Amino acid sequence: MDTTSHPPSEARRPPPTASPAQIRGPRSAAAPAQARAPRPPVSPAQAGAPRPPAAAFFDVEGTLLATPDLAAVTVPLGRLWHPPVLAALHGHLALGHLVVLVARASAAELAPVTRQLAPDAVLCSTPRAPMAGQGKGYAARTLLRERGITAARCYAYADEAADLPLLAEVGHRVVVGEDPVLLRHARRGNWGRLPGPYGTPGDAASGLGEPFTRG
C-alpha cells in the first residue's frame, strides 16, 4: 500500500466504481462517505464481465438441428447442423450477444451440442419442468431479467407455432421453415425468415444476413 503523504490539493478520489483494493492513497476521516458505502448486489453472471448488448435464443430441435428429437439421433451431429441458423448463431457471437440454446431435450441429451457450441446459457427440460410452450417464454423472460438485458434488443429463432411464447419475449423474431401459423405472424409483424432444415418446397430465405445485423 502506498503510504506517501500528499497535500490535500493533490489527493485523488477513487472513481465511483473502484473497489477497496483499487483505492490508492492515505485513509483518513475526511475520505468521502460514498467510498465506503456498500454496493448493490450483483448476480454471479454479471460479476466481472460486461453486460451483453443483446441475447439470441435458438430453438434446437428442428431449428438449429435437422431433427425433432435429440434422444432419437443415431447419425453424427455434423450431419444435422442447419447451416443458415448456425451461421446466424456465429453472427451473434461475433457481435458479443449472449447466445442461448432452448431445447425440449434434457441436459444430458443436449450435451454433445453444448460441447461443440459452448453457448452462454442453456434452457432445457428437467424431470419436473419440460421446456416447451409457455415454459420457453417464461424461461427466456427470467433469464433476461436476471442478466439485465433489454428484451426489445433480443432475438429468437424458432420453427413451430408452439414456440410463439419464446418469440413473444424478444424484439426481433426469426421464423425458420414453413410453419403456417408462424408465417402468418411473420407477414403481419415483418419478422425475419430463414429456410427450414427439411427442404420444404418454396422454403426460401428472405434476407439471410439481416436477422443478426440489426441493432
C-alpha positions in Angstrom: 0.0 0.0 0.0 1.3 3.5 -0.9 1.9 5.4 2.3 3.3 8.6 0.7 1.7 11.7 2.0 0.1 14.1 -0.4 -1.0 17.7 0.0 -4.9 18.0 0.2 -4.9 19.6 -3.3 -3.3 16.6 -4.8 -5.4 13.9 -3.1 -7.2 11.8 -5.6 -10.7 10.4 -5.2 -11.3 6.9 -6.5 -13.9 6.6 -9.3 -17.4 5.5 -8.1 -16.9 2.0 -9.4 -13.5 1.5 -7.7 -13.2 -1.4 -5.3 -11.4 -1.1 -2.0 -8.4 -3.0 -3.5 -8.2 -0.4 -6.3 -8.1 2.7 -4.0 -4.7 4.1 -3.7 -3.8 6.9 -1.2 -4.0 7.5 2.5 -7.0 6.6 4.5 -8.4 9.5 6.6 -11.5 10.6 8.4 -12.0 13.1 5.6 -12.5 10.5 2.9 -15.8 10.8 1.1 -18.6 8.8 2.7 -19.6 7.2 -0.7 -16.3 5.5 -1.0 -17.3 3.2 1.9 -20.9 2.7 1.0 -21.9 -0.9 0.2 -22.7 -1.7 -3.4 -26.0 -3.1 -4.7 -25.8 -6.9 -5.0 -24.5 -8.2 -8.4 -25.6 -11.5 -9.8 -22.8 -14.1 -10.4 -23.5 -13.9 -14.1 -22.8 -10.2 -14.2 -19.9 -10.0 -11.8 -16.6 -9.4 -13.6 -18.0 -9.3 -17.1 -19.6 -6.6 -19.2 -23.3 -6.9 -19.8 -24.0 -8.3 -23.3 -25.9 -5.8 -25.5 -28.5 -8.4 -26.5 -29.3 -12.0 -26.3 -30.2 -14.5 -29.1 -32.3 -17.6 -28.3 -32.0 -20.6 -30.6 -34.6 -23.3 -30.5 -32.6 -26.5 -31.1 -34.9 -29.3 -32.4 -36.0 -28.5 -35.9 -34.3 -25.1 -36.0 -30.6 -25.3 -35.2 -30.6 -29.1 -35.9 -32.4 -31.1 -38.5 -34.1 -33.4 -36.0 -37.3 -33.2 -34.0 -35.9 -35.4 -31.2 -32.3 -35.4 -29.9 -32.9 -38.6 -28.0 -33.5 -40.5 -31.2 -30.4 -39.2 -33.1 -28.3 -42.1 -34.5 -26.1 -40.2 -37.0 -23.1 -37.9 -36.4 -24.0 -34.5 -35.1 -22.2 -32.9 -38.0 -24.8 -34.1 -40.4 -27.6 -32.4 -38.5 -26.5 -28.8 -38.3 -28.7 -26.4 -40.2 -26.2 -24.1 -41.9 -28.3 -20.8 -42.1 -29.2 -21.0 -38.4 -25.7 -22.0 -37.4 -24.3 -19.0 -39.4 -26.8 -16.7 -37.6 -25.5 -18.1 -34.3 -21.9 -17.4 -35.1 -23.0 -13.9 -36.3 -24.5 -13.2 -32.9 -21.3 -14.4 -31.2 -19.3 -12.1 -33.3 -21.5 -9.2 -32.1 -20.9 -10.1 -28.5 -24.5 -11.2 -27.9 -25.5 -13.7 -25.2 -26.2 -17.0 -27.1 -28.8 -19.2 -25.5 -29.9 -22.7 -26.6 -33.5 -23.6 -25.9 -34.4 -27.3 -26.2 -37.1 -29.9 -25.2 -34.2 -32.3 -24.6 -32.6 -32.9 -21.3 -29.2 -31.5 -20.3 -27.6 -35.0 -20.9 -29.2 -35.3 -24.4 -28.1 -31.8 -25.2 -24.5 -32.3 -24.0 -23.0 -33.1 -27.4 -24.4 -29.9 -28.8 -23.2 -27.7 -25.9 -19.7 -29.2 -26.1 -19.4 -28.1 -29.7 -21.0 -24.7 -29.5 -20.2 -23.6 -25.9 -23.3 -21.4 -25.6 -23.5 -18.8 -22.9 -26.7 -20.3 -21.4 -28.9 -23.4 -22.0 -32.6 -23.7 -21.3 -33.7 -27.3 -21.4 -36.1 -29.8 -19.9 -35.8 -31.2 -16.4 -37.7 -34.1 -14.8 -40.1 -31.6 -13.1 -40.3 -28.9 -15.8 -40.4 -29.7 -19.6 -39.0 -26.9 -21.7 -42.0 -26.4 -24.1 -44.7 -23.9 -25.0 -45.2 -21.3 -22.2 -42.2 -22.8 -20.4 -39.9 -21.5 -23.0 -41.3 -18.0 -22.8 -41.1 -17.9 -19.0 -37.5 -19.2 -19.0 -36.4 -16.6 -21.6 -38.1 -13.8 -19.7 -36.5 -14.9 -16.4 -33.0 -15.1 -17.9 -33.3 -11.7 -19.5 -34.4 -10.2 -16.1 -31.5 -11.9 -14.3 -29.0 -10.7 -16.8 -30.4 -7.2 -17.0 -30.8 -7.3 -20.8 -33.5 -5.3 -22.6 -35.9 -7.7 -24.3 -36.6 -5.3 -27.2 -32.9 -5.7 -28.4 -33.0 -9.5 -28.3 -33.6 -12.2 -31.0 -35.2 -15.6 -31.1 -35.1 -18.3 -33.8 -37.8 -21.0 -33.9 -39.6 -23.3 -36.3 -43.1 -24.1 -35.0 -46.2 -22.5 -33.5 -45.5 -24.0 -30.1 -42.5 -21.6 -29.9 -44.7 -18.5 -30.1 -44.3 -17.8 -26.3 -40.5 -17.7 -26.8 -40.8 -15.5 -29.8 -43.1 -13.1 -27.9 -40.4 -12.4 -25.4 -38.0 -10.6 -27.8 -38.0 -7.7 -30.1 -36.6 -9.5 -33.2 -38.3 -12.8 -34.2 -37.0 -15.1 -36.9 -39.1 -17.9 -38.4 -37.2 -20.9 -39.6 -39.1 -23.0 -42.1 -42.7 -23.0 -43.3 -44.9 -23.4 -40.2 -48.2 -21.8 -41.4 -49.1 -20.2 -38.1 -45.6 -18.6 -37.7 -45.7 -17.4 -41.3 -49.0 -15.6 -40.7 -47.4 -13.8 -37.7 -44.2 -13.2 -39.7 -46.1 -11.5 -42.5 -48.2 -9.3 -40.1 -45.2 -8.4 -38.0 -42.5 -8.1 -40.6 -40.4 -10.8 -38.8 -37.2 -12.3 -40.2 -37.2 -15.6 -42.1 -34.7 -18.4 -42.7 -35.2 -21.6 -44.7 -36.1 -24.8 -42.8 -33.7 -27.7 -42.5 -36.0 -30.2 -44.2 -36.0 -28.9 -47.7 -39.7 -27.9 -47.8 -40.7 -26.7 -51.3 -40.8 -22.9 -51.5 -38.8 -22.7 -48.3 -36.6 -19.8 -49.4 -34.7 -17.3 -47.2 -35.5 -13.7 -47.1 -32.5 -11.6 -46.1 -30.2 -14.3 -44.8 -27.8 -11.9 -43.1 -30.5 -9.5 -41.8 -31.7 -11.2 -38.7 -28.5 -10.7 -36.7 -27.2 -7.4 -38.1 -29.9 -5.1 -36.8 -29.2 -3.1 -33.7 
